[in-house]
C-alpha cells in the first residue's frame, strides 16, 4: 500500500496540491475566526469580534488573491470549450413524466415525503448531467485508415480513444460520424467502448466499405454517451480534417475480359520482330512464325525449336483517359446508337465504367511489370515502371470528373506525337475528330460501347 501511495504521489502535481492544502487550511482557520467573532459579538465583546472578523476576511482575501490564480493557471479549462449536444432519450421522457406526476402530487397534498422523493428525483437528473460531462472530458480521438483504399472492397480501420484524465475512467462511449460530409460518410457505423481506464486508451477494429470512388471528407466526429442513467444522450463533437481518397474498383469486369485479348494481340502485332538480342530457345507452338525456327536446335532435339528475341519496347504503353463526355443528353455518335437493341446508359454511368476499366487496365500492366505512362487532359505521368506510378494513376482516377464543355482536341494530338509506344485510348469523341496518325499505334475504347 505504501508503494502504491508513493507511486501515486510521484505522478501528482505537487505544487498544485501544496497550494490546495494551503488554501484549505487558511480558509478553515478563517472559518474558525468567523465563528469566534460571532461568539464574541453575542457576549458583548465587540472589539474582539471586530478584530476576528477583519482577520477572517483578510485571510479569505489572501487566498482569493494569492492562491486561487496559481491554482487556476494549473487547471485545464478545455472542457469549457467542448461543443456538446443533448438529446432526450425515451427513458428520459418517461422519467420526466414521473417527476411531473410527483410534482403535482406533492403540491396538492403538501406531503413532506413526496417533496423528499421529488428532491431525490431532481438530484438524479443533476448527478446524471455532471457524471456524463465528466465522462466526456479529457478524451482524445484518433482514427487510423489504410494507406490505399479501393471502392467496393472492405477495409479494417482502427478507432482509438485515449482517456487523459488523471483519476476518472470513462464508461459506455460510442464514436460516431457527425458534422459536414463531402463525398460520403467515412465512419458509417458507431464504434462502442464499454470502459476506458484513466491515463490509458482503448482501441476497436471496425470494418468500413466505400461503395464508390472519390474523395471522402468528414469535418467532425462525435463521442456519445448515455452514462449513467440513460436520461440524456450527450454528444461531444471533435473537429476533424480527415480526408480519404478511395480508388476506383479494380475487380476485372466483363468488358475488361473482352478487351484484354484484343489489347494483347494489338501490342504483339505492333512490336513483332523488334529487338535483335537472342533471349532463349523454346518449343515451337502453332502461332509461331516459321522464320524464327532454329533448325540446328530442332535437329539436335528431334523437335521444332524457335528463337525468342528480347523485345525492348514490347511492354511500353500509354494509357489515356479522355474525360470529355459531351453535353447532358447528347450522344457523340447517334447513328451508332440507333442500331443498338438496348437503350443507352447515361453519360455519367458510362464514364464511371470507363474509369473502372482504366483502373483495371492500369492494374493489369502494373502486375505485368510494364513500362507505362498515364495521361488525361489535366495530368500526365512520366514513362516509367508501372509500379512507380500506379498509385498516382489510381489517385487521379479517384478524383477525375467528366467534362461537358468543348473537348480538348490538343489532347489527342499530343498522343499522336508519341509514336514509339502503344497507346490505349478511352474516349467519347467521334471517330472523325481523331488524328489519322493515332489509329496506327493505338487501340480505342469508346464510352458508348461500355
ABEGO torsion letter per residue (X at the ends): XAAAAAAAAAABBAAAAAAAAAAAAAAAAAAAAAAAAAAAAAAGBAAAAAAAAAAAAAAAAAAAAAAAAAAAAABBAAAAABBBBBBBBAAAAAAAAAAAAAAAAAAAAGBAAAAAAAAAAAAAAAAAAAAAAAAABGBBBBBBBBABBBBGBBBBBBBBBBBABAABBBBGBBBBBBEBBBGEBABABBBBBABBBBGBBBBBBBBBBBABBEBBBBABBBBBBAOAAGABBBBBBBBBABBBBBBBBABBBAAAAAAAAAAAAAAAAAABGBEABBABBBBBBAABBAAABBAAAAAAAGBBBBBBBBBAAAABBBBBBBABAEBBGBBABAAAAAABABBBBBAAAAAAAAAAAAAAAAAAAAAAGBBBBBBBAABBBBBBBAAAAAAAAAAAAAABBBBABBBBAAAAAAAAABAABBBBBBBABBAAABBAAAAAABBBBBAAAX
